[in-house]
Amino acid sequence: MIGWSPVRPARPGCPHRRLRRLLARELPHGVALLDASTLRPWASANFVGARHLFPCSVAADEGENLARSLHAHLGAVEFRLLGHIVADVAVEREAPGDLRIEILTVED
């Protein structure tokens, strides 16, 4: 089994880097991905995948409305990932000026 690392994909074919590039294209003006994205292996009784965490910076005056609209937008996007499916997207406001986007992928 391959060990977990915040830098290197946890499993062969992990879509973290591609997902980051696709996510960057979908973010509205004023929302920027920070460099510190991470992933954590995830599994249930039936599925194997990963939780991809992407911290973002936004203007301090942007509020919950941005988080809700971004959550709705990203939930409707069909990310094309070879061998993986996006199962869930969550957008949370961490603090003024900070958002965290979490994307759950499962192996197809």
N, C-alpha and C positions, 0 to 999 in steps of 0.2 A: 504494500500500500504506500502511496506517495504521501509524505507529510504535508501539513498545511503551512503555507507561507503567504504573507501579505503581498509579496512581490511576484511570485511565480504562480501560475495556475495550479490548482489543487489536483486536477486530473487531466490526462491527455485530452485535448480538444475543448478545454474549458473556454467559453466565449467571453471572458471578462474584458479583454482588450477591445474586441469588436463591439461589444455592448457599450463600452465607454465612448467609442467613436460615434456610434449610432445615436446614443443619448445626447451627445454634444450637439448634434445636428438638430435635435428636436427642442432644445431649450430656447425659450424666448429671449429677446434682447434684454440685457440687464441681469441675467442669471448665468453665473460662471462656475464651471466644475473646478474644484480644487484638486491638487495633485495627489492627495492622500486617499484615493479610493482603495477599498479592500474587498475581499470576499471571504466567506466562511462556508465550508462544506455543510450541506443540509441533506437530511434524508427523512423519509417517513416510512411507514410499513410497505408502501407500494412504489415510491419514487426516490430517485437520487438526483441531487442537484446542488445548487449553491445560492447563498444570499449575497448579492452584490450591493455594497454600500458606497454611495457617492455623495460626499459632502459638497455643498454649493454655497457660494456667496451671492447675496442679493443686496440691493439698496436697503438701508436700515428702515426706510419708511414703508417698504412693501410688507404687507401683512398676511393674514390668514387667507384672504381672497386669492392671492397668488398661489399659495400652497394648494388650495382647493381646485383652482383652474388648471394648474399644472398636473395635479393628480388625475383629473378628468381627461386631459389631453394625452398624457402618457399611457393611461389605461386603454385608450382607443388606438394607440399606435401598434402596428404589427411589426415587431422587430424580427428580422430574418437572421436566424442563427442556425448554422449547420449542426444538426444533431441535438438541438436544444429548443425548448419552448419557454417563453416567458409566461409564468403561471400567475404572478401577482406583482403589482406595483404599489408602493406606498410613498407618499411625500409628507414629511413632517417638518414643522418649523422648530428648530432647535433653540434659537435665541434671535433677538433682532439682528438681521443681516445674515443669518445662517439657516440653510435648509439641508435636509438629508433626504436623498432619494434612495430607496431600497427596492431592488428588483430581485425577485425570486425566479430562478430558472430551474427547469428539470430536464433531465436527459430524455430525449425522444426515443 
